[in-house]
Amino acid sequence: MVAFVLRRLVQAAIVMLVVGFIAFSLFRFVGDPVVFMLGQDATPEDRAEMSHALGLDQPFPVQYARFVGRALQGDFGFSLRQLRPVSTLFAERLPATLELALAAAVFAIAAGIPLGVLTALKPRSWISQAVLVVSLVGVSLPTFLTGILLILVFAVTLGWLPSFGRGDTVLIGGWSTGLLTVSGVKALVLPAVTLGLFQMTLILRLTRAEMLEVLRADYIRFARSRGLSDRVVHFRHALRNTLVPVITVTGLQLGSIIAFAIITETVFQWPGMGLLFIQSVMFADVPVMAAYLCLIALFFVLINLAVDLLYHAVDPRLRGSHAGAHSP
């Protein structure tokens, strides 16, 4: 188990180095940061002095090594648009994005897995058919259109929920949260449903397909022949084996929730990292773009590592295979 974790950590480090190289390359292909910081009217002497201060006059490998060293310390330089440290901007925006992603993930998992099991156990019922039709609509509609429709119905027509913003927040040890205020919870509902709807439908359909496949397996028929109740067969034997592939897709979808929260944050003007990234793209704010790319890659790497570890907890065959691989 220790060797398995170490191999995954080495692979994660290689991935982050590659992503860091791509992110650092943005500085060379998306304009000159000195021009952004000093403007077009700066003298050649001022530009040369600023380039030396930023280390841009050094060879590319030296600049990349300095970039990696600063990134390991959480230092991604200064925003060219706001002239503030990128780490400070991310610290201000990260709580909003993680709060939104967590709410969307909880919604996707809490609704997707039970509905997938329901439609698999009762495939011919009208409830299952209705759920499948709604899930098909959820997969087909793009995220921005889903958000606009929810705003039209629940914010404009019914007036139940706010259409933009985060609501009132509470600061707890430097971490801002809207989960402790009524307006914050109301403001979270529509963005979380919009962001989690697509992932929920994928989890639902995958759970249903895997559950139907497992229910036709020989060991399920053997369990029924032993006189076990349907509850034990369905939830102790069938569901446990169904969750192995579901965990993989769910883990990847959790990473995509954070990565693709950009559209949802833009539609609802949610003050998170996605909205900050969109604004940085419009102004070619390369340090923010590079830091966002590295942070999203780090989220994916950590989630994939957690998924691999969950495999060992759910499927004992994987633990046995790794143990056998190291035996003489």
PAKOLLO-499551 format. One record per residue (C-alpha): residue number from 1; residue in three letters; chain; x, y, z. Coordinates in nm, 3 decimals. Each point is the difference from the previous one (the first is absolute). Layout:
<sites>
NUM_Ala_A_X_Y_Z;
...
</sites>
This chain:
<sites>
1_Met_A_0.000_0.000_0.000;
2_Val_A_0.284_0.240_0.086;
3_Ala_A_0.177_-0.075_-0.329;
4_Phe_A_-0.326_0.058_-0.188;
5_Val_A_-0.046_0.341_0.163;
6_Leu_A_0.362_0.095_-0.068;
7_Arg_A_-0.037_-0.088_-0.369;
8_Arg_A_-0.313_0.212_-0.023;
9_Leu_A_0.178_0.291_0.170;
10_Val_A_0.290_-0.022_-0.247;
11_Gln_A_-0.246_-0.003_-0.290;
12_Ala_A_-0.183_0.298_0.150;
13_Ala_A_0.327_0.193_0.030;
14_Ile_A_0.081_-0.068_-0.367;
15_Val_A_-0.346_0.115_-0.107;
16_Met_A_0.031_0.321_0.200;
17_Leu_A_0.343_0.073_-0.152;
18_Val_A_-0.143_-0.040_-0.351;
19_Val_A_-0.299_0.219_0.082;
20_Gly_A_0.232_0.256_0.158;
21_Phe_A_0.209_0.004_-0.318;
22_Ile_A_-0.310_0.062_-0.211;
23_Ala_A_-0.120_0.271_0.237;
24_Phe_A_0.341_0.168_0.001;
25_Ser_A_0.008_-0.010_-0.380;
26_Leu_A_-0.299_0.234_0.001;
27_Phe_A_0.236_0.279_0.108;
28_Arg_A_0.195_-0.039_-0.324;
29_Phe_A_-0.291_-0.028_-0.242;
30_Val_A_-0.267_0.235_0.142;
31_Gly_A_0.174_0.335_-0.021;
32_Asp_A_0.272_0.176_0.196;
33_Pro_A_-0.088_0.051_0.369;
34_Val_A_0.230_0.302_0.014;
35_Val_A_-0.217_0.178_-0.257;
36_Phe_A_-0.313_-0.083_0.201;
37_Met_A_0.152_0.134_0.321;
38_Leu_A_0.172_0.317_-0.133;
39_Gly_A_-0.214_0.082_-0.302;
40_Gln_A_0.094_0.097_-0.352;
41_Asp_A_0.157_0.332_0.102;
42_Ala_A_0.278_-0.153_0.213;
43_Thr_A_0.357_0.067_-0.103;
44_Pro_A_0.235_-0.284_-0.103;
45_Glu_A_0.200_0.061_0.318;
46_Asp_A_-0.312_-0.045_0.215;
47_Arg_A_-0.091_-0.318_-0.184;
48_Ala_A_0.351_-0.140_0.038;
49_Glu_A_-0.001_0.080_0.371;
50_Met_A_-0.341_-0.165_0.049;
51_Ser_A_0.107_-0.306_-0.201;
52_His_A_0.307_-0.037_0.221;
53_Ala_A_-0.212_0.040_0.315;
54_Leu_A_-0.239_-0.271_-0.119;
55_Gly_A_0.282_-0.227_-0.113;
56_Leu_A_-0.119_0.001_-0.360;
57_Asp_A_0.354_0.060_-0.127;
58_Gln_A_0.106_-0.345_0.127;
59_Pro_A_0.009_-0.317_-0.221;
60_Phe_A_-0.325_-0.194_-0.034;
61_Pro_A_0.106_-0.298_0.220;
62_Val_A_0.102_0.238_0.279;
63_Gln_A_-0.330_0.185_-0.022;
64_Tyr_A_-0.194_-0.328_0.007;
65_Ala_A_0.194_-0.126_0.302;
66_Arg_A_-0.072_0.326_0.183;
67_Phe_A_-0.368_-0.029_-0.097;
68_Val_A_-0.022_-0.354_0.142;
69_Gly_A_0.182_0.101_0.317;
70_Arg_A_-0.234_0.292_0.061;
71_Ala_A_-0.305_-0.211_-0.089;
72_Leu_A_0.095_-0.258_0.265;
73_Gln_A_-0.015_0.287_0.251;
74_Gly_A_-0.335_0.119_-0.134;
75_Asp_A_0.150_0.306_-0.169;
76_Phe_A_-0.123_0.058_-0.356;
77_Gly_A_0.102_0.362_-0.026;
78_Phe_A_-0.224_0.303_-0.041;
79_Ser_A_-0.315_0.045_-0.202;
80_Leu_A_0.070_0.224_-0.299;
81_Arg_A_-0.352_0.141_0.016;
82_Gln_A_-0.050_0.057_0.372;
83_Leu_A_0.370_0.032_0.100;
84_Arg_A_-0.061_-0.225_0.302;
85_Pro_A_0.157_-0.337_0.090;
86_Val_A_-0.172_-0.285_-0.181;
87_Ser_A_0.003_-0.208_0.317;
88_Thr_A_-0.197_0.273_0.178;
89_Leu_A_-0.258_0.011_-0.279;
90_Phe_A_-0.039_-0.377_0.009;
91_Ala_A_-0.030_-0.003_0.379;
92_Glu_A_-0.290_0.243_-0.033;
93_Arg_A_-0.175_-0.191_-0.280;
94_Leu_A_0.077_-0.363_0.093;
95_Pro_A_-0.261_-0.032_0.279;
96_Ala_A_-0.281_0.099_-0.237;
97_Thr_A_0.106_-0.249_-0.268;
98_Leu_A_0.054_-0.289_0.242;
99_Glu_A_-0.332_0.072_0.170;
100_Leu_A_-0.180_-0.006_-0.334;
101_Ala_A_0.184_-0.313_-0.118;
102_Leu_A_-0.069_-0.182_0.327;
103_Ala_A_-0.371_0.083_-0.013;
104_Ala_A_-0.019_-0.111_-0.366;
105_Ala_A_0.185_-0.325_0.078;
106_Val_A_-0.226_-0.080_0.295;
107_Phe_A_-0.305_0.062_-0.218;
108_Ala_A_0.137_-0.215_-0.285;
109_Ile_A_0.094_-0.295_0.223;
110_Ala_A_-0.298_0.017_0.238;
111_Ala_A_-0.245_0.007_-0.292;
112_Gly_A_0.187_-0.198_-0.266;
113_Ile_A_0.080_-0.324_0.184;
114_Pro_A_-0.345_-0.054_0.166;
115_Leu_A_-0.184_0.086_-0.322;
116_Gly_A_0.229_-0.230_-0.197;
117_Val_A_-0.071_-0.286_0.240;
118_Leu_A_-0.375_0.074_-0.014;
119_Thr_A_-0.014_-0.005_-0.380;
120_Ala_A_0.200_-0.325_-0.005;
121_Leu_A_-0.213_-0.183_0.257;
122_Lys_A_-0.330_0.119_-0.151;
123_Pro_A_0.082_0.059_-0.366;
124_Arg_A_-0.361_-0.019_-0.125;
125_Ser_A_-0.166_0.227_0.255;
126_Trp_A_-0.127_0.341_-0.107;
127_Ile_A_0.223_0.168_0.257;
128_Ser_A_0.311_-0.155_-0.156;
129_Gln_A_-0.111_0.100_-0.348;
130_Ala_A_-0.063_0.358_0.115;
131_Val_A_0.343_0.016_0.169;
132_Leu_A_0.172_-0.125_-0.317;
133_Val_A_-0.180_0.259_-0.214;
134_Val_A_0.101_0.281_0.236;
135_Ser_A_0.359_-0.130_0.012;
136_Leu_A_0.012_-0.001_-0.381;
137_Val_A_-0.103_0.365_0.000;
138_Gly_A_0.265_0.075_0.263;
139_Val_A_0.274_-0.157_-0.213;
140_Ser_A_-0.115_0.169_-0.320;
141_Leu_A_-0.029_0.360_0.120;
142_Pro_A_0.322_0.205_0.026;
143_Thr_A_0.087_0.136_0.342;
144_Phe_A_-0.050_0.367_-0.085;
145_Leu_A_-0.349_-0.070_-0.141;
146_Thr_A_-0.095_-0.201_0.309;
147_Gly_A_0.110_0.289_0.220;
148_Ile_A_-0.195_0.254_-0.203;
149_Leu_A_-0.316_-0.215_0.013;
150_Leu_A_0.031_-0.044_0.377;
151_Ile_A_0.046_0.375_0.041;
152_Leu_A_-0.307_0.063_-0.217;
153_Val_A_-0.220_-0.238_0.199;
154_Phe_A_0.116_0.031_0.361;
155_Ala_A_0.142_0.354_0.007;
156_Val_A_-0.197_0.202_-0.255;
157_Thr_A_-0.340_-0.176_-0.016;
158_Leu_A_-0.037_-0.140_0.351;
159_Gly_A_0.242_0.230_0.184;
160_Trp_A_0.102_-0.271_0.243;
161_Leu_A_0.378_0.011_-0.044;
162_Pro_A_0.256_0.268_-0.096;
163_Ser_A_0.134_0.000_-0.354;
164_Phe_A_0.359_0.112_0.067;
165_Gly_A_0.257_0.055_0.272;
166_Arg_A_0.094_-0.200_0.305;
167_Gly_A_-0.223_0.160_0.262;
168_Asp_A_0.116_0.086_0.350;
169_Thr_A_0.316_-0.175_0.116;
170_Val_A_0.160_-0.066_0.338;
171_Leu_A_0.376_0.009_0.056;
172_Ile_A_0.129_-0.291_0.208;
173_Gly_A_0.375_0.004_0.055;
174_Gly_A_0.069_0.159_-0.337;
175_Trp_A_-0.245_-0.230_-0.183;
176_Ser_A_-0.314_0.163_-0.133;
177_Thr_A_-0.315_-0.212_-0.021;
178_Gly_A_-0.359_0.066_-0.091;
179_Leu_A_-0.129_-0.327_0.145;
180_Leu_A_-0.069_0.165_0.336;
181_Thr_A_-0.233_0.269_-0.135;
182_Val_A_-0.345_-0.031_-0.156;
183_Ser_A_0.083_0.220_-0.298;
184_Gly_A_0.324_-0.193_-0.055;
185_Val_A_-0.181_-0.336_-0.011;
186_Lys_A_-0.266_0.139_-0.234;
187_Ala_A_0.264_0.143_-0.232;
188_Leu_A_0.176_-0.339_-0.009;
189_Val_A_-0.299_-0.207_-0.112;
190_Leu_A_-0.031_0.098_-0.366;
191_Pro_A_0.376_-0.003_-0.081;
192_Ala_A_0.049_-0.334_0.179;
193_Val_A_-0.289_-0.166_-0.185;
194_Thr_A_0.119_0.146_-0.332;
195_Leu_A_0.356_-0.119_0.053;
196_Gly_A_-0.092_-0.342_0.138;
197_Leu_A_-0.287_-0.091_-0.235;
198_Phe_A_0.217_-0.132_-0.282;
199_Gln_A_0.217_-0.202_0.241;
200_Met_A_-0.311_-0.132_0.176;
201_Thr_A_-0.145_-0.136_-0.324;
202_Leu_A_0.329_-0.169_-0.090;
203_Ile_A_0.024_-0.163_0.343;
204_Leu_A_-0.367_-0.104_-0.022;
205_Arg_A_0.033_-0.168_-0.336;
206_Leu_A_0.331_-0.167_0.085;
207_Thr_A_-0.137_-0.134_0.329;
208_Arg_A_-0.307_-0.132_-0.179;
209_Ala_A_0.202_-0.172_-0.273;
210_Glu_A_0.247_-0.157_0.244;
211_Met_A_-0.279_-0.107_0.236;
212_Leu_A_-0.190_-0.173_-0.281;
213_Glu_A_0.321_-0.176_-0.105;
214_Val_A_0.078_-0.117_0.354;
215_Leu_A_-0.355_-0.123_0.062;
216_Arg_A_0.044_-0.245_-0.290;
217_Ala_A_0.322_-0.145_0.145;
218_Asp_A_0.019_-0.362_0.119;
219_Tyr_A_0.090_0.084_0.358;
220_Ile_A_-0.318_0.210_0.030;
221_Arg_A_-0.210_-0.299_-0.112;
222_Phe_A_0.190_-0.216_0.248;
223_Ala_A_-0.071_0.249_0.278;
224_Arg_A_-0.371_-0.009_-0.084;
225_Ser_A_0.003_-0.381_-0.002;
226_Arg_A_0.137_0.009_0.356;
227_Gly_A_-0.318_0.172_0.107;
228_Leu_A_0.152_0.343_0.069;
229_Ser_A_-0.244_0.289_0.004;
230_Asp_A_-0.016_0.244_-0.289;
231_Arg_A_0.133_0.275_0.225;
232_Val_A_0.314_-0.197_0.081;
233_Val_A_0.053_-0.108_-0.360;
234_His_A_-0.053_0.347_-0.142;
235_Phe_A_0.184_0.215_0.249;
236_Arg_A_0.265_-0.227_0.152;
237_His_A_0.106_-0.199_-0.306;
238_Ala_A_-0.115_0.177_-0.317;
239_Leu_A_0.050_0.362_0.099;
240_Arg_A_0.347_-0.059_0.144;
241_Asn_A_0.126_-0.135_-0.333;
242_Thr_A_-0.185_0.267_-0.191;
243_Leu_A_0.186_0.277_0.183;
244_Val_A_0.346_-0.098_-0.132;
245_Pro_A_-0.037_0.158_-0.348;
246_Val_A_-0.230_0.268_0.139;
247_Ile_A_0.275_0.118_0.234;
248_Thr_A_0.233_0.056_-0.296;
249_Val_A_-0.244_0.210_-0.199;
250_Thr_A_-0.120_0.183_0.310;
251_Gly_A_0.356_0.092_0.095;
252_Leu_A_0.076_0.135_-0.347;
253_Gln_A_-0.329_0.189_-0.002;
254_Leu_A_0.083_0.163_0.333;
255_Gly_A_0.318_0.133_-0.158;
256_Ser_A_-0.192_0.122_-0.302;
257_Ile_A_-0.249_0.175_0.228;
258_Ile_A_0.280_0.222_0.129;
259_Ala_A_0.162_0.039_-0.341;
260_Phe_A_-0.319_0.084_-0.188;
261_Ala_A_-0.162_0.216_0.264;
262_Ile_A_0.110_0.288_-0.224;
263_Ile_A_-0.326_0.001_-0.197;
264_Thr_A_-0.223_-0.023_0.305;
265_Glu_A_0.190_0.271_0.185;
266_Thr_A_-0.026_0.225_-0.305;
267_Val_A_-0.375_-0.053_-0.042;
268_Phe_A_-0.075_0.062_0.368;
269_Gln_A_0.283_0.251_0.056;
270_Trp_A_0.127_-0.226_0.278;
271_Pro_A_0.315_0.160_0.146;
272_Gly_A_0.223_-0.306_-0.035;
273_Met_A_0.318_-0.098_-0.182;
274_Gly_A_-0.185_-0.078_-0.322;
275_Leu_A_-0.126_0.355_-0.033;
276_Leu_A_0.347_0.127_0.086;
277_Phe_A_0.146_-0.221_-0.276;
278_Ile_A_-0.246_0.133_-0.259;
279_Gln_A_0.093_0.356_0.093;
280_Ser_A_0.371_-0.086_-0.020;
281_Val_A_-0.046_-0.146_-0.350;
282_Met_A_-0.170_0.318_-0.118;
283_Phe_A_0.296_0.207_0.123;
284_Ala_A_0.274_-0.257_-0.082;
285_Asp_A_0.091_-0.022_0.368;
286_Val_A_0.247_-0.285_-0.046;
287_Pro_A_0.107_-0.055_0.366;
288_Val_A_-0.363_-0.059_0.102;
289_Met_A_-0.057_-0.230_-0.298;
290_Ala_A_0.313_-0.202_0.075;
291_Ala_A_-0.082_-0.031_0.370;
292_Tyr_A_-0.357_-0.108_-0.078;
293_Leu_A_0.125_-0.269_-0.238;
294_Cys_A_0.242_-0.135_0.262;
295_Leu_A_-0.262_0.004_0.274;
296_Ile_A_-0.259_-0.184_-0.210;
297_Ala_A_0.261_-0.261_-0.094;
298_Leu_A_0.084_-0.043_0.369;
299_Phe_A_-0.369_-0.059_0.078;
300_Phe_A_-0.022_-0.268_-0.271;
301_Val_A_0.318_-0.170_0.123;
302_Leu_A_-0.119_-0.010_0.361;
303_Ile_A_-0.346_-0.125_-0.099;
304_Asn_A_0.147_-0.277_-0.217;
305_Leu_A_0.224_-0.104_0.289;
306_Ala_A_-0.302_-0.011_0.231;
307_Val_A_-0.192_-0.208_-0.257;
308_Asp_A_0.285_-0.251_-0.022;
309_Leu_A_0.004_-0.033_0.378;
310_Leu_A_-0.379_-0.047_0.008;
311_Tyr_A_0.041_-0.285_-0.248;
312_His_A_0.195_-0.191_0.263;
313_Ala_A_-0.267_0.067_0.260;
314_Val_A_-0.290_-0.111_-0.223;
315_Asp_A_0.148_-0.281_-0.212;
316_Pro_A_0.205_-0.258_0.198;
317_Arg_A_0.122_-0.156_-0.328;
318_Leu_A_0.226_0.299_-0.059;
319_Arg_A_0.159_-0.037_0.342;
320_Gly_A_0.067_-0.365_-0.072;
321_Ser_A_0.150_0.070_-0.341;
322_His_A_0.245_0.256_0.139;
323_Ala_A_0.094_-0.231_0.282;
324_Gly_A_0.058_-0.286_-0.242;
325_Ala_A_0.210_0.218_-0.228;
326_His_A_0.254_0.056_0.278;
327_Ser_A_0.008_-0.354_0.133;
328_Pro_A_0.295_-0.225_-0.093;
</sites>
